[in-house]
Amino acid sequence: MGEYYVPDKIQSKYWPHLFKLATKNHRTKFYKHLKLLEVADEARRQLKTEMKIQYDARAEQQRNNPHIAYGLRRNSMHMFIRNTAINRFYNCNLMNSVLYGEKLVLDFGYDENMSYAERKKCVRQAAVVYGFNKVNRDPFHLYFCNLAPDSELDRQLCKAIGNLKTKDCLVTATSRSYLDCFQKEKLVYLSPDCKEDLRTFNCDDVYIIGGLVDQGHAERLTLAKAKREGLRMANLPLSFYFSSNIYAQSLNMDLVFKILLTLKNSNSWEKAFQYIPKNLFRDQVEASQIQDKNIVPRLFSRTFGEIASVLLAGCFPEKSEKL
């Protein structure tokens, strides 16, 4: 029979999708996905408890310190800036982008081409795009096009981005096509299957990123759609800058967005490609040329990943070494 990852409890919201799965293999994978979610929730609860204990211990140590402490939430000459003021500052940047900034489109017309897991990853990447764009000094004006109303993707996006489709969210989310929103000659569809490289960023063009997570799809969906609609196409010049040293030419939606936004603000491909993860490179020498991320000192004894690994290994103790 073998051993499977099975959740202790299945929430009611997952049953409709579970009934649609026709094969045993698909159901087994979905059970494993639910088990991993269950383990992640338990790991977050344990991490929160450990963080509270260690935070209280540090607070008690600071209270017993006879010397004056300076810094955040202590004695300081600086005013405390509230989250509302920070959000107001970010929204001002977004307002400027709506009025005067460059436009960028996320095409969510691939809902029927994605599975349940792929759709969830697509929503997470869209939320990262929204957050990264919001805190940038010179953001894009984002357009979420071909977003079918009341679809599963639409509901998950509204849940991930809480103020989406409200007056407080300065993102244009619509079911209309980008062909109805912009002039056709200004549109440029970014596709990993296109042979023409994007060498420079043109502020007059409107770039389109496919809102698609394709895990093992053989179809070139973005390329076929751009050809069918008669749009100009381009690809990120990965092969020009990294020769054949990179594993995947198809990057995640949020990663492509970060590269484009950095290119727009810096006009430098070298700075834009710093967001490419090092694990995509075959040669670690070339990967070391990508700037390392700032290392944040560890404040707590265990991380979320370490707690989750222990919980997952506890499901099958005899396989703990392999996990």
Secondary structure, 3 states (H helix, E strand, C coil): CCCCCCCCCCCHHHHHHHHHCCCHHHHHHHHHHHHHHHHHHHHHHHHHHHHHHHHHHHHHHHHCCCCCCECCCCECCCCCCCHHHHHHHHHHHHHHHHHHCCEEEEECCCHHHCCHHHHHHHHHHHHHHHHHHHCCCCCCEEEEECCCCCCHHHHHHHHHCCCCCCCCCCCEECCCCHHHHCCHHHEEEECCCCCCECCCCCCCCEEEEECCCCCCCCCCHHHHHHHHHCCEEEECCHHHHHCCCECCCCCCHHHHHHHHHHHHHHCCHHHHHHHCCHHHECCHHHHCCCCCCCCCCCCCCCCHHHHHHHHHHHHCHHHCCCC
